[in-house]
Amino acid sequence: MKFFFRSKEPSDPVIVVNSCLKFLLNRITDDLDSKEYCWNRPWGIKRFESMILAKSVLDYSFEKIVKDELSEDEKQGYYDLSNSSFARVFNAEFSELGIHFEEMREEIEKKIEDYSSALWDKRKPPEAYYQIFILITGSQTRTELEEEERKNTAGLKLMRTNEYFSKMVPLYEEEIKLLQEKIAAFDRVEIMLPHILRSARSKLKNIKIKKIKSLSKKLAKKVKKK
């Protein structure tokens, strides 16, 4: 008689890092491709920005998991895996379009730095999540959108009482509706990003810390030999 058993999650850092990066990329892309986020850009641009955010979330989550367990030198094995995995995934996605990681390294690394800074921002959520949403979509701030909505709503009230401006009422109504949708997108981000961060930590927790240390030592030896 065969007994059922629960298979173990893979703990090899190479597998875990690559799998988590791809999962995050697809999850972020699927979420932000929704019309509810009012991000009207070509899919390729959405994929590019989602990849940057996926890498930032991956590294941020790793740092949270190994906090106080690994020194900066001991983390180098992970970052070597993370960076090489990102370069492979990026080239697999964009090389057919003539876009290669090495050619865009400077721009990509700057974007990753900006996204990572937002994740590590000392401001409490949801402001940090709002900042990431602004970076990825180029949206106005929530405060700016709310102020614009308030002014348009006040103007609409005046127009409805003046027959000379009655023809402009539908235009203002449409504009206010769009502003409200853009504001609502911030509420969705406030829910979406914490879910993504939890998912990343859940997947990375299977990683073998000892193997990361071993990879870091091997990497350090290679550097010394050069």
C-alpha positions as CSV (number, residue, x, y, z in Angstrom):
1,M,0.0,0.0,0.0
2,K,1.3,3.4,-1.0
3,F,1.1,6.2,1.4
4,F,0.3,9.7,0.3
5,F,2.9,12.3,1.2
6,R,3.4,16.0,0.7
7,S,6.2,16.8,-1.6
8,K,8.8,19.2,-0.4
9,E,9.1,22.6,-2.0
10,P,12.4,23.1,-3.9
11,S,15.0,24.8,-1.8
12,D,17.8,25.2,-4.3
13,P,18.5,28.9,-4.5
14,V,18.8,28.9,-8.3
15,I,15.4,27.3,-8.6
16,V,13.7,29.4,-5.9
17,V,15.0,32.7,-7.2
18,N,14.2,32.1,-10.8
19,S,10.8,30.7,-10.0
20,C,9.9,33.6,-7.7
21,L,11.1,36.2,-10.2
22,K,8.9,34.8,-13.0
23,F,5.9,34.4,-10.7
24,L,6.2,38.0,-9.6
25,L,6.6,39.3,-13.1
26,N,3.5,37.5,-14.3
27,R,1.5,38.4,-11.3
28,I,2.4,42.1,-11.4
29,T,1.8,42.3,-15.2
30,D,-1.6,40.6,-14.9
31,D,-2.7,42.9,-12.1
32,L,-1.6,46.2,-13.6
33,D,-2.9,45.3,-17.0
34,S,-6.4,45.7,-15.6
35,K,-8.3,48.7,-16.8
36,E,-9.1,49.6,-13.2
37,Y,-5.5,50.9,-12.8
38,C,-6.0,53.5,-15.6
39,W,-2.5,52.7,-17.0
40,N,-3.1,53.2,-20.7
41,R,0.3,52.2,-22.1
42,P,1.4,49.5,-24.6
43,W,1.7,46.0,-23.2
44,G,5.5,46.0,-23.8
45,I,6.0,49.0,-21.6
46,K,3.8,47.5,-18.9
47,R,5.9,44.3,-19.1
48,F,9.1,46.2,-18.8
49,E,8.1,48.2,-15.8
50,S,6.5,45.1,-14.2
51,M,9.9,43.3,-14.6
52,I,11.7,46.1,-12.8
53,L,9.2,46.0,-9.9
54,A,9.4,42.2,-9.8
55,K,13.2,42.4,-9.3
56,S,12.9,45.1,-6.6
57,V,10.2,43.1,-4.7
58,L,12.3,39.9,-5.0
59,D,15.4,41.6,-3.5
60,Y,13.5,43.5,-0.9
61,S,11.7,40.3,0.3
62,F,15.0,38.4,0.4
63,E,16.5,41.1,2.7
64,K,13.5,40.9,5.0
65,I,13.8,37.1,5.2
66,V,17.5,36.9,6.0
67,K,17.6,40.0,8.2
68,D,20.3,39.5,11.0
69,E,21.1,36.0,9.5
70,L,23.5,37.0,6.8
71,S,26.3,39.6,6.6
72,E,26.5,41.8,3.5
73,D,29.3,39.6,2.2
74,E,27.2,36.4,2.7
75,K,24.4,37.9,0.7
76,Q,26.5,38.3,-2.5
77,G,25.8,34.7,-3.6
78,Y,22.1,35.6,-3.7
79,Y,22.5,38.8,-5.6
80,D,24.7,37.1,-8.1
81,L,21.8,34.7,-8.7
82,S,19.2,37.4,-8.7
83,N,21.0,39.6,-11.1
84,S,21.8,36.8,-13.6
85,S,18.3,35.4,-13.4
86,F,16.9,38.9,-14.1
87,A,19.2,39.3,-17.1
88,R,18.1,36.0,-18.5
89,V,14.4,36.7,-18.1
90,F,14.8,40.2,-19.5
91,N,16.6,38.9,-22.6
92,A,14.1,36.1,-23.1
93,E,11.3,38.7,-23.1
94,F,12.9,41.5,-25.2
95,S,15.8,40.2,-27.2
96,E,13.6,39.4,-30.2
97,L,12.6,43.1,-30.2
98,G,16.3,44.1,-30.4
99,I,16.4,45.1,-26.7
100,H,19.1,43.6,-24.6
101,F,19.9,43.8,-20.9
102,E,23.6,44.9,-21.3
103,E,22.6,47.8,-23.6
104,M,20.0,49.0,-21.0
105,R,21.9,48.1,-17.9
106,E,22.4,51.7,-16.6
107,E,18.7,52.6,-17.1
108,I,17.5,49.4,-15.6
109,E,19.7,49.6,-12.6
110,K,18.6,53.2,-12.0
111,K,14.9,52.1,-12.1
112,I,15.5,49.2,-9.8
113,E,17.2,51.6,-7.3
114,D,14.2,54.0,-7.4
115,Y,11.7,51.2,-6.9
116,S,13.8,49.7,-4.1
117,S,14.1,53.1,-2.4
118,A,10.3,53.4,-2.4
119,L,9.9,49.9,-0.9
120,W,12.4,50.8,1.9
121,D,10.9,54.3,2.4
122,K,10.5,55.0,6.1
123,R,7.0,56.4,5.5
124,K,4.4,54.0,6.6
125,P,2.0,52.3,4.1
126,P,0.0,53.2,2.1
127,E,2.3,56.1,1.1
128,A,5.1,53.8,0.1
129,Y,2.8,51.8,-2.1
130,Y,1.5,55.0,-3.6
131,Q,5.0,56.1,-4.5
132,I,5.7,52.7,-6.3
133,F,2.4,53.1,-8.2
134,I,3.5,56.6,-9.3
135,L,6.9,55.4,-10.4
136,I,5.5,52.5,-12.4
137,T,2.6,54.3,-14.1
138,G,3.7,57.9,-14.1
139,S,0.5,58.9,-12.4
140,Q,-0.1,62.1,-10.6
141,T,-0.1,61.8,-6.8
142,R,-3.3,60.9,-5.0
143,T,-3.3,64.4,-3.4
144,E,-3.1,66.1,-6.8
145,L,-5.9,64.0,-8.2
146,E,-8.2,64.6,-5.3
147,E,-7.5,68.4,-5.5
148,E,-8.3,68.4,-9.2
149,E,-11.5,66.4,-8.5
150,R,-12.5,68.9,-5.8
151,K,-12.0,71.9,-8.2
152,N,-13.9,70.3,-11.1
153,T,-16.8,69.3,-8.8
154,A,-17.0,72.8,-7.5
155,G,-17.0,74.1,-11.1
156,L,-19.6,71.7,-12.2
157,K,-22.0,72.9,-9.5
158,L,-21.7,76.5,-10.9
159,M,-22.2,75.3,-14.5
160,R,-25.4,73.6,-13.6
161,T,-26.8,76.8,-12.4
162,N,-25.8,78.8,-15.4
163,E,-27.4,78.1,-18.8
164,Y,-24.5,79.6,-20.7
165,F,-22.2,76.8,-19.5
166,S,-24.7,73.9,-19.7
167,K,-23.0,72.5,-22.8
168,M,-19.8,72.0,-20.7
169,V,-21.6,69.9,-18.0
170,P,-21.1,66.5,-19.8
171,L,-17.4,67.2,-20.3
172,Y,-16.9,68.0,-16.7
173,E,-18.8,65.0,-15.6
174,E,-16.7,62.8,-17.7
175,E,-13.5,64.4,-16.4
176,I,-14.6,63.9,-12.8
177,K,-15.5,60.3,-13.4
178,L,-12.0,59.7,-14.8
179,L,-10.4,61.4,-11.9
180,Q,-12.4,59.3,-9.5
181,E,-11.3,56.1,-11.3
182,K,-7.6,57.2,-11.1
183,I,-8.0,57.9,-7.3
184,A,-9.7,54.5,-6.9
185,A,-6.6,52.9,-8.5
186,F,-4.6,54.0,-5.5
187,D,-7.0,52.0,-3.2
188,R,-6.4,48.9,-5.4
189,V,-2.7,49.3,-5.2
190,E,-3.0,49.5,-1.4
191,I,-4.4,46.0,-1.5
192,M,-2.4,44.5,-4.4
193,L,1.1,45.3,-3.4
194,P,1.0,43.8,0.1
195,H,-0.4,40.6,-1.5
196,I,2.6,40.6,-3.8
197,L,5.0,41.1,-1.0
198,R,3.5,38.3,1.0
199,S,3.6,36.0,-2.0
200,A,7.3,36.8,-2.5
201,R,8.2,36.1,1.1
202,S,6.2,32.9,1.1
203,K,8.1,31.6,-2.0
204,L,11.6,32.8,-0.8
205,K,11.3,31.3,2.7
206,N,12.1,27.9,1.2
207,I,15.6,29.0,0.1
208,K,18.5,27.3,1.8
209,I,20.5,29.9,3.7
210,K,23.5,27.6,3.9
211,K,23.6,27.3,0.2
212,I,23.5,31.1,-0.2
213,K,26.6,31.3,2.2
214,S,28.3,28.6,0.1
215,L,27.7,30.4,-3.1
216,S,28.9,33.7,-1.6
217,K,32.2,32.0,-0.5
218,K,32.7,30.6,-4.0
219,L,32.1,33.9,-5.5
220,A,34.5,35.6,-3.2
221,K,37.2,33.1,-4.1
222,K,36.7,33.8,-7.8
223,V,37.0,37.5,-7.2
224,K,40.3,37.0,-5.3
225,K,41.8,34.9,-8.1
226,K,41.2,37.7,-10.6
